[in-house]
Amino acid sequence: MMQNVHLAPETDEDDLYSGYNDYNPIYDVEELENDAAFQQAVRTSHGRRPPSKTSLASSIGRPMTGAIQDGVTRPMTAVRAAGFTKAALRGSAFDPLGQSRGPAPPLEAKKKDSPEEKIKQLEKEVNELVEESCIASSCGDLKLALEKAKDAGRKERVLVRQREQVTTPENINLDLTYSVLFNLASQYSVNEMYAEALNTYQVIVKNKMFSNAGILKMNMGNIYLKQRNYSKAIKFYRMALDQVSSVNKQMRIKIMQNIGVTFIQAGQYSDAINSYEHIMSMAPNLKAGYNLTICYFAVGDREKMKKAFQKLIAVPLEIDEDKYISPSDDPHTNLVTEAIKNDHLRQMERERKAMAEKYIMTSAKLIAPVIETSFAAGYDWCVEVVKASQYVELANDLEINKAVTYLRQKDYNQAVEILKMLEKKDSRVKSAAATNLSALYYMGKDFAQASSYADIAVNSDRYNPAALTNKGNTVFANGDYEKAAEFYKEALRNDSSCTEALYNIGLTYEKLNRLDEALDCFLKLHAILRNSAEVLYQIANIYELMENPSQAIEWLMQVVSVVPTDPQVLSKLGELYDHEGDKSQAFQYYYESYRYFPCNIEVIEWLGAYYIDTQFWEKAIQYFERASLIQPTQVKWQLMVASCFRRSGNYQKALDTYKDTHRKFPENVECLRFLVRLCTDLGLKDAQEYARKLKRLEKMKEIREQRIKSGRDGSGGSRGKREGSASGDSGQNYSASSKGERLSARLRALPGTNEPYESSSNKEIDASYVDPLGPQTERPKTAAKKRIDEDDFADEELGDDLLPE
């Protein structure tokens, strides 16, 4: 074992630390002052002469430059030492490092008042103003953005003048000037100061020092398009198109799209077709295909409509759905898939797909009624084309839209048949079809079928807010308001933006007399639908139920601002002012209601009574005459006309009116009493004849009453005595006291009637809300709504192509 142990030797022949104290005598500078040869060489030019090898070697102890020693040649060096001058060495000590001169002077400070520093500071301020202007514009503060842009422009001009004074014109910062002018023009444009924006753009475009400034002519074209100057817009778009090279393909396509939009707005559909056909041949996209379909629809070319629709369908979406499905059980892959399922790229893809489906559905609804002999055949063709494309799931939506079109044409049987066929599809389509069927049966008052199909819709898709709303409607119709509220709440939990459910739950709380909760629901809905007349009316109605007429009037005034010609709202305002005792305001709103709808008998009765109270008998006559035309079987209106003639002193006209009324209603006791009194006052012979008739009618009336009493088997209760004709007309409650012409207490009380206002609870303003209905997205719209939708579609789709600046 010890044989492997080796002891260190006591003396090591190779010392690791040897030689550290040895040095070359060449580097010995301590004896240079005593070396005569070295001093002679420094002070005189003796050193420039090549000395002998022996003397130099013996004098300094080192080889001379270029000498060979031990077989190695010493490198050549400069004759004159670096850093030494003759003048510095004469009469001074040897100081090669210059230590005798002391420390170095401090660095010179920058002069803040120098022109260069002023220019740099001013340039920095201009850049900051441009940035602040852009930030303010992005935040929506357009006025502040414009002010900042103007300040940047003023300071930039000052900067240019100062720079011209200090440096040459070639050193001017053109990029800064360009950015300032471009920002100023943009801010003028967004503030709708189009003339100033065009002038600023012209300054940029005409300056040849700005490279690629010609592309800004596209923005000038956008401004002319906003001004509806279509010829100039097309001119500038084409000039911009000439400035863009063929390499920049995307920019050229966008400019051509703007040209197409301009031609459409100018009504030049043939030129627009040429632009969009070129785009679809070079780089097909959804907007170009959609607008091309619209253009062919405008010119009425059926075959070209079909081809354009097929081109629109064939535009690739470029969305890979497979990457969002995890192909294996690898946890790392699953984490990546989960991370990208809802990222910004995925959201962009969803928006693109939704836009494609919107364009396809709108195009199909537009061309289906005209491409074939019937709209059903047109829809069938569109469905077949869609089924053969990548949008196969839209075929069922087109079938539902076909059923809605049948509804608009009042062909309910065909609509129901199509919707029942769709019940056999997948759960989503089945739920949508059952929801529409439920709404149809609900509007047809078949609540049993409506409830059945609402159950099918809910079971197919529990998270369908429209199905839950319809189910709540059927329960509401059966009077179970608590259960209806539960369905509406569930619909709101699934979709907080379901305005139908929120509206209906407000009505439910109103039925349950939970007015505070109902008011809260309608106020929330008002925050969503700011200009909804139905919501505003319901808020006013709840305030009226809460006995707060001032608030009710305030909200009804908002309704009038939205729908100023609604007679029901105007009459309601008149009623509230009448209850408050403000007759003048009540008359104003009742009169406006009568002007827009002169057939409301309650409004006519109030206006007639108002003129009687104010003793304007002639004006009251025209209202009672209209009431007699609306209700010709009601004797009271003709009696009121005769009474007004009597009070105004026109006795002959009053007599003629009473006689005419007697011919129409010969058994009316009240009319005969007036005839007897009037003929007696006028001294006419007919008074006795009318008196006999009156006596006979009164006798017959007594006999009739006795028979009624005997028929009750001696019962003490008797019905109220009828004062009118034998038919028991409700208009016979005018007493014959005094002169027999005084208004009844009921008519005098008309301005302050205590009857409930039924239209505020059961009848609503819009037919869509005559009772809580299902969501409008799943049921046919009214004709007015249809027109609004079509107008919005035209503006939205055709104007959407403008390239943002």
C-alpha positions, 0 to 999 in steps of 0.5 A: 500500500505504501508503494503507491505513496510518493514523497515530494523531493526536498529540492525542486530543480524547477522553481516556480517562482524563480526569475521574478526579480530578474529584469532586462537592463534596457528597462533600467531608467534609474541610471539614465541621468548618469549615462553620458551617452544618453544625455548627449543623444538627448541634448544634441543631434548626436543621437541621430548619427549611428553610433558604433556598436561597441560604444552604444552597447557599453554606454547604455547596456542594451542593443541598438535599433536594428542590431542582432543579438542572440540571433534576434533582430531588435525592432526598428523605433522612431528616431524622435521620441513621442511626446518630446520636443526640443523646446520643451526640454531646453532648460527644463527637467525631464517630465515625460507625463506632464505632471508639472502642469497640474490637473486638467481644466474642467469640461466646458458647460453647454451653453443653454442660450445657444441657437442649436440648443434652442432649436433642439428644445423647440423641436422636442416641444413640437413632437410632444404637442403632436403626441398630445394631439393624437392621444386627445383624438383617440380619447374622443376629445376632438376639440382639444386635439385640434387645438394641440395640432394648431399649436404644433403647427405654429411652433413648427413654423417658428422652428423652421425660421430659426433653423434657416437662420442657423443652418442651411435649408438642406438641414430642415427636418422634413419628417417633423414638418410632414407629421405636423401638417398631416396631423393638423389635416386629420384633426380638421377632417374629424372636426368636420372642418373640410375646407381647412383639411383640404387646404392642409392636404394640398400644402403637403401634396404640392410640396415636392420635397415630401416623398410619397405624399400623393397617397394622401389624395385618397384622404382628400377623396374621402373628404369629398365623398363626405361632402357628396361631391362624388365626381371630385372624390372619384378623381382624387381616388384615381389620382391616389391609385396612380401614385401607388405602385403595383407592388402594394396590392392591398392598398390598391384594392382598398382604393378601388373599393372606395371608388366602388362605394362612391359609384354606388352612392352616386347611382352609377351602378355599372361603373361600380360593377366594373370596379368590384368585378376587378377586385373579385378577380384580383383579390376576392373579399367579403365586402366587395362580393357583398357590394357586387351583389347589391349592384346587380340587384340594383340593375335587376340582372338575375343571372349576375345576382346568382353569380355574384352570390356564388362568388361571395360564398366562395371567398375563403375565410382563412380561419383554421378551426382545427387548431383550437381542438386539442388532438392529444392528451399532452398537457402542454398542448392542452394548455396552449390550446386553452390559452389561445381559445379566447385570445385577440386573434380568436376574437378577430376570427369570430368577428370575421366569421360573424361579418361573413355570415351577416353579409351572406344572410343579408344578400340571400334575403335581398335576392331570394324574392327576385332571382326566381319566379317566387320567393320560395323558389329563390330561397330554395336556390340560396339554401342549396348554394349555402349547403354546398359551401363552407357556411352549411350551418346558415342553411337552417337560418335561411329556412327560418327566414323563409318562414318569417317571410311567409309571416310577413305575407300573412301566410301563417300555415306555410310558416308553421309548416316550415318551422315544424320541419325544422323541429327535426334538426339539431338542438340549436335549430330546433330551439329557434323553430320552437321559439318562433312557433311559440310566439306565433301561437301566443299571438294567435291566443292559443296559449296551450300550443304556445306553452307546449312549443315554449317547453320544447324550445327550453328543453332543446336549449336551456340557455336560450333567452328567447325561449325562456321569455316566451315560456314566461309569456304563456305563464303570464297569460294564465295569470301566474305572475310569480312563476312568469317572473322566475322565467324572465329572471332566468332569461336575464341571467342567461343574457343580461341584454335581453330587453324583452325579458326586462320589459316583461318582468316590469309588467309582471311586477306592475301586475303584482303591485310591486311598483318600486321593483317595476319602476326599477326595471323600467329605469334600467331598461331606459338606460339601455333604450334611451328613446323607447316610447314604450319604456317611457310610457310605462315609467309614466304609468307607474308614477301615476299608479304611485299617485305622483302626477307631476313625475308622470307628466314629466315622463309623458312629456318625454314620450311626446318628444319621441312620438309627438303625434301619438293621440293616446299619449296626448289624451293621457297628458290632458287627463292628468292636467285635468286632474291637476285642475289645469284646464287650459293645458288639459284642453291643449293636449286633448285638442292635439289628440283630437287633431291626430285622431278625431274618432276617440269618443272620450276626447270628443266628449271632454272637448264638448263638455269643456266648451259647454262649461265655457259657454261656447255653444256653437263650438261644442255643437261640432264635437257632438255632431261628430260623436253622433256620426261615430255612435249613431245609435246613441241618442244622447249626442243628438240631444246634446246638439239640440241642447246647444242650439237651444242654449245659443238661442237658435230655437228653430234649429233646436226644434228641428233637431229634436224632431229629427231625433224623435223620428229616429228614436220615437220611444225616447221620453227625454226627447218628447219632454224637450219637444213639449216644452219647446213647442209650448214656449214657441206657441206651436200647435204640435205641443199637444200632439207631443204631450199625448205621445209623452203621456202614452209613453209614460203610461206604458213605462209605468205598466212595464215597471209594474210587471217587473215588480210583480215578476219579482214575487213581491221582492223589495229590490227593484232595478234603477228606474230607466229614464230613457227609451224602451230599449234602455239606452244609456244616454237617458240620464239627463234630468228634466229639472229646471228647464229640462235642458241642464247637462247631466251630472255625468257629463258635467263631471267629464273633465274629472272622470274617475274611470280608470285609464285602461290603455295604461295597463292592458293596452300599450302604445306599440302592437309589439307590447300589447301583452308581454311578447317574445323577443322580436328577433324570433318573430315577425317585425311590423311593417314600420320596423321592416322599413327601418331595418332596410334603410339601416342596412343600405347605409350601414353596408354601403358606407362601411367600405370607406378606408379609415384615414 
